[in-house]
């Protein structure tokens, strides 16, 4: 931060980021300057004090392990379990992802979810970078009851980690740097893809779509299979909102590689682009097993 504040770009907003400073100075020189800066800082115990407190934040299961009842499963349960439930490393426990469309949760849902969490997992829930909520330490035997309770408050959507689990930054809704409506596009794509989700070829059912309202990447477009970020183009003297299409980023393996920018498309045509690209991928991918 201090190195960037001293030497970073201030005038050209498009280049006011650390990566441009690193490119200008070279990585080695940048690291040298950061390390030099650190030697000037007076030591503060708070830098590492939290490490001693880590054991206090350890999580323990609230419920004893029991097997899943063989009772009849409610409608939609199997799909939800398939998409939203993962096996936890500790035997008998499950990790449940609650998919939040556009990352939104109402105050009513939050209060009810607090009660549900208290009942099944104690006092810890986690938020995720994919704008969902995760409950850990769910006893496998409680899954059907949990599903029923989540369903009553509208939080049992079965699409966690699927093509409809779209990540979007605030964009022009609330961010003053926003160029395009990332949330608007995410809502549009969700509406288009949700009814088709189960009919889609398996190869694209779980691809990730992520959208940023500008090049700043808060919506993580650079690590999506299909990423979009807002920009604009001038057409006949008018500014027309566009999204840059970014393909092939990797969200798993600790975001192993970034996607490639392919070209800017007018915002209103992006839903058609998503359909065309998924269709093209289904028909032309070289490794049919992936
Ligand atoms: S990516 Fe851009 S529009 Fe979206 S939150 Fe970040 S700065 Fe704002």
Boltz pocket constraint, residues with backbone or C-beta under 6 A from the ligand:
constraints:
  - pocket:
      binder: B
      contacts: [[A, 169], [A, 170], [A, 171], [A, 172], [A, 175], [A, 176], [A, 177], [A, 178], [A, 179], [A, 180], [A, 182], [A, 212], [A, 213], [A, 214], [A, 215], [A, 216], [A, 217], [A, 218], [A, 219]]
      max_distance: 6.0
